[in-house]
Amino acid sequence: MRKIFSKLYMAIIFIFLYAPIVVMMVFSFNDSKSRVKWDGFSLRWYESLFEDDEIFAALTLSLEVAVIAAICATLIGLVAAIGLFGLNKRLKNVMMILNSVPMINPEIVTGVSLMLLFVALCNLLGFLEMGFTTLVLAHITFCVPYVVLNILPKLRQMNPHLYEAAQDLGCPPVKAFCKVVLPEIMPGVFTGMMMAFTLSLDDFIISYFVGGETQTLPVLIYSMTKKHVKPNMFALTSLFFAVILVLLLIVNIRQMRDENKKRAF
């Protein structure tokens, strides 16, 4: 009886979480503009989406920001994780708390804080303006802690003597890191980069405060909802969900393959 109730409970939770997304995806293929009436299958809203220059400009901007932020956050997070791993226990605990603060902190607080910082820098430097540059800097800032948390467990799992053994065999420090350490922690690096990319692509609140007149896709969608939600928004958000789902599947499949390889050895 307990198993039946637990399965029923899980089914209700999944229905509650994913039913709205399924409804949205179904109505993205609706031939009518109606959000409650089904008038037949059609791809007209996907065609309308690909013909909308404003949406494509915002999508291109979002992808550019997400790619740059993911790469930079991964490089910074990799260096930070290695530095944290080498600290003593007490200092490491303090730094881990500081690393967790941006993730726990409400996004609106982070967004307003970064906006005030960038406004002050703009007034001080003169040549810095609120736009693409501030968007990238803000996205790197909130993505780095997630990268650190994905890389640190892989460093803990690694044999701590591998790096020293490579150096004892005559391998220079940088080459030893690239040939021995990096392949061991690569799953964590890849997962952290994918997470940074998806978080950056999906962000609205921080982008809204630091973007100035530059609009990412989530900000553009929000501005459109103030007037009237077009059905091509259903198509756009359905594609967004599909892309994020594929990325998550890639990350999970990669992790399972790495775990199976380790078990085989």
N, C-alpha and C positions, 0 to 999 in steps of 0.2 A: 504493500500500500504506500509506503514511504517513497519507493522508487517511482511509482505512478505520479504522486504529487510533485516530486522533484522534477520529473520530465515535463509535467504540465506547467509548472512554474517557469522553467527555462523556455518553454514554447511561448508563453505569454510575454516574457521579457523580450525575446527576439521579434515577436510580432509587433510589440509596442515600438521597438527601435527601428525596424526596417519596413513596416507597412507604409509609412508616409513616403519613404524613398521609392518603394515599388509603385505606389499610386502616381507619384510625380513622373517616373519613367514611362508608365503606361500612357499618361496623358500627353507626354511629349510626342507620341505618335497619333494623337487625336486629330482628325481632319477639321474639327471645329475649334473656335476660340473659347468655347465654353469650358469651364473648369469642373463642371458637374455632369455634363451630358456627353456621351460617346457617339460620334457621328461617323465612325469608320477609320480604318487604318490609313495613315498618310505620313510621308516624309517631308511635308511642306515646311514644317517649323525648323527642321534641320537644314533645308535649303535656304530658308530665310536667315538662319543663323550664319551660314557661310557667306552670305551676301552682305552682312552688316559690317561695314568698315570700322565703326566705332568700337564694336565688341572685339574685333580682331586686333585693333590697336592696343586695347587694354589687355587682351590675352597675351600678346607679344611682349608687352611691358612686364606683365606678371611672370612670364617664363624667364625673361632676361634677369629680373631681380632674383628669382628663385634659384636659378643656376649659379649666378655669381655668389649669392649669399650662402648656398650650400657648399660650394667649393672652398670659399674663404673660411666659413665656420668649421668645416672639416679639418682644414690645415691648422687653424688656431686651437680647435678642440683636441687634435692629436697631440700637439706640443703640450697643451695644458694637462692632458691626461697622463702623459709620461712624467711631467713634472710633479703632479700630485702623487703618482705611484711611488716616487722616490722619497717622499717626505716621511718624517716620523709620524707615529700614530696620532698624537695629540694635534699637531699642526694640520695633518691630513683631515681630521674630523672637522676642524674649524673651516678649512677651505671647502670641504664638501657642503657644509651648511651654507656658506656664501654662494656656492655654485647652485644650490637648490632654491635660493631666494627668488631669482628671476622667473622660475617655473611656478612657484607658489604665489608670487605677487600677482594681483589682478592686472589684466592686460591694460585696462583703462589707466591705471596708475603708471605703468611702464610707458604707455603712449604719451600721456601728458608730460611725464618727466623728460622723455626724449625730445618732445616738441620744444619744451622750455630750453633744454640744452642746445638744440640746434638753432633756435632763434637767437640765443646769446652768442653762439659761434658765428652765425650769419652777421650779426651786428658788429662783432669784434673783428672778424676777418675781412668782411666786405665782399669777397668774391664767392662765398658759399651761399647757395640758395636752397630753399626747401623744394625738393623734387626727387629726381632719380638717385642722386648721391645719398641724400638723407634716408631714402627708402632702403637702399642697400645696407647702409651702416646700421640702421635700426634692426633690419632682419638678421644681420650677422650677430648682433648683440643678443637677441633672444633665442637664436638657434644654437649657439656655442654650448650652453649647459647640457642640452640634449645629446650632443655629440660626445661630450665628456662622459656622460653616464653610459653611453653605449660602448665606449672603448675601454673604460676601466675594468669591467668584468673580464674581458679578453686578456688584459695584462695580468690579472690575478691568476687566470687559468694557465698562463704560459710558464714553462719551466724557467725559473729565474737565472739558472746557470747557463742557458743557451748562449746568451749574448757574450758572457765572459769566455765561454769555450771557443766561440768564433774568434775572439780577439787573441786568445792563447795560440790558436792555430795560424795566426798571422794576418787576420782580416782587419783592415782599418776600421775605426769606430763607425764612420758613416756607412761604409759598405756592410759592416756587420749588422747594423740596424736595418738596412734595406733588404738584405738577403735572409736574415734570420728572424728579427723581431716583427717587421712589417707583414710578412706573409702569415704569421701566427695570429696577428690581431686584425687582419684585413676584413673578416666578417663583421667585426664591430665597427670598423671604419666605414664600410659600405652601408651598414644599417643606419649609422649616425648620419651619413650624407643623405640617404633617402628620406630619413625623418626630417632633416633640416629642409630638404626640398619641398616636402609636402606641407610642413608647417608654414614655410614662407609663401607658398602658392595659395594657401588657404587663409592667410591672415587678413583680417579686416580692421580691427580696432586700432592697432598700432599704425597700420598704413594710412588710416583715415586721419590721424593726427600729424604724421610726419611727412606726408606726401605732397603737401601744398596743393597746387592745381593739377599735379600728376595723379591720374587715377589708375589704380590696379583694377583687375577684373572684379574682385569682391566689392570694392568701393563703387565701381560703376553699376553693379547689380543693385546695390543698396540705393543709389541715386535714382535708378529706374523704378524701384518699388514705391517711391514716394508718389509717383504719378499713376502708373498702371502696369501690372505685371504682364508682359507679352508672353505668349506661349513659347516663343523661341528661347525664353529663359528656362523653361522646363527642359528643352533639348540641351542647352548649355550646361545646366547643373547635372543632367544625366551623364553627359560626357565627362564632366569633372569627377563624378563619383566613379565612373568606370576606370578612369586613369589612375585615381588613387587606389582603387581596389587591385588593379594590375600591379602597381608598385608594391603594395603590401604582400601580394602573393609571391612576387619575385624575391622579396626580402625573406619571407618565411621559408620558401622552397630552398633558398640558398643556405639558410641556417640549418635546415633539416639535413641537407646533403653534407654540410661540414660536420655535423654531429655523427652522421652515419660513417663518414670516413674515419673519424677519430675512434669510433667503436670498433671498426674493422681492424685498425692497427692495435 
